[in-house]
């Protein structure tokens, strides 16, 4: 049974180590199945999924993501592969809190990277989201729930601040007059 996000991987797709061996054409179907991604470990599946997603965002065969703004799509692709693998795991094991936490941390990292990419290079952002099938929604601006208690507290704080400014103004005025008096005395 292949997880949902690996549906685009053919079940008979052999692991990378065995794919190019000439003997694989003559091997029995049972052996091919054992050496296929269907029977591969989670780590091997993740590696193949990362490779596929990075290929989707690669602009040319020589593109390795060496420059900072250009490497973000690669990092987003790798995080997307991790997130999808963790989602599959959590569907099978819903009480696994540590992996849920890891997935949420990766989601947050990916959201921040996509936000940065969106500000810096919008066309690359759009292409990356489209290729990786990601729905990005910008974070909502922070808004405080206004209550009567909060309004009263704010009004009190403003009043205290204004009184403090008046006291400071009086002290500054007194200090300025003293300086002016000393300056007059020094001139005479």
HUZI-V316052 format. One record per backbone hydrogen bond with DSSP energy under -0.5 kcal/mol. NH is the residue of the N-H (numbers start at 1). CO is the residue of the C=O. E is the energy in kcal/mol with one decimal. If there is no record, write none. Layout:
[[NH CO E] [NH CO E]]
This chain:
[[6 3 -1.3] [7 4 -1.4] [9 6 -1.5] [10 8 -0.5] [13 10 -1.8] [15 35 -2.1] [18 15 -1.2] [19 15 -1.3] [20 16 -0.5] [21 18 -1.0] [24 21 -1.2] [25 22 -1.2] [26 23 -1.3] [27 23 -0.5] [32 28 -2.0] [33 29 -2.3] [34 30 -2.1] [35 31 -2.1] [36 33 -1.0] [37 13 -2.3] [38 11 -0.9] [39 33 -0.5] [39 36 -0.8] [40 37 -0.6] [45 41 -2.2] [46 42 -2.5] [47 43 -2.0] [48 44 -2.0] [49 45 -2.7] [50 46 -2.8] [51 47 -2.1] [52 48 -2.4] [53 49 -2.5] [54 50 -2.7] [55 51 -2.0] [56 52 -1.5] [57 53 -1.4] [58 54 -1.2] [63 60 -1.5] [64 62 -0.7] [71 67 -2.2] [72 68 -0.8] [75 71 -2.2] [76 72 -3.0] [77 73 -2.2] [78 74 -2.3] [79 75 -2.6] [80 76 -2.3] [81 77 -2.1] [82 78 -2.2] [83 79 -2.8] [84 80 -2.6] [85 81 -2.1] [86 82 -2.6] [87 83 -2.5] [88 84 -2.1] [89 85 -2.1] [90 86 -2.7] [91 87 -1.6] [92 88 -1.3] [93 89 -2.4] [96 93 -1.6] [97 95 -1.5] [100 96 -1.5] [101 97 -2.3] [102 98 -2.2] [103 99 -2.4] [104 100 -2.4] [105 101 -2.4] [106 102 -2.4] [107 103 -2.7] [108 104 -2.2] [109 105 -2.4] [110 106 -2.7] [111 107 -2.5] [112 108 -2.3] [113 109 -2.3] [114 110 -2.7] [115 111 -2.2] [116 112 -2.2] [117 113 -2.8] [118 114 -2.4] [119 115 -1.7] [120 116 -2.5] [121 117 -2.7] [125 121 -2.0] [126 122 -2.7] [127 123 -2.3] [128 124 -2.7] [129 125 -2.6] [130 126 -2.4] [131 127 -2.8] [132 128 -2.4] [133 129 -0.6] [134 129 -2.5] [136 134 -0.8] [137 135 -0.5] [146 144 -0.7] [151 147 -2.2] [152 148 -2.6] [153 149 -2.5] [154 150 -2.5] [155 151 -2.5] [156 152 -2.5] [157 153 -2.4] [158 154 -2.4] [159 155 -2.3] [160 156 -2.7] [161 157 -2.4] [162 158 -2.4] [163 159 -2.3] [164 160 -2.4] [165 161 -2.2] [166 162 -2.1] [167 163 -2.2] [168 164 -2.4] [169 165 -2.5] [170 166 -2.2] [171 167 -2.1] [172 168 -2.7] [173 169 -2.5] [174 170 -2.2] [175 171 -2.4] [176 172 -2.4] [177 173 -2.3] [178 174 -2.0] [179 175 -2.2] [180 176 -2.5] [181 177 -2.4] [182 178 -2.4] [183 179 -2.4] [184 180 -2.4] [185 181 -2.4] [186 182 -2.3] [187 183 -1.7] [188 184 -1.7]]
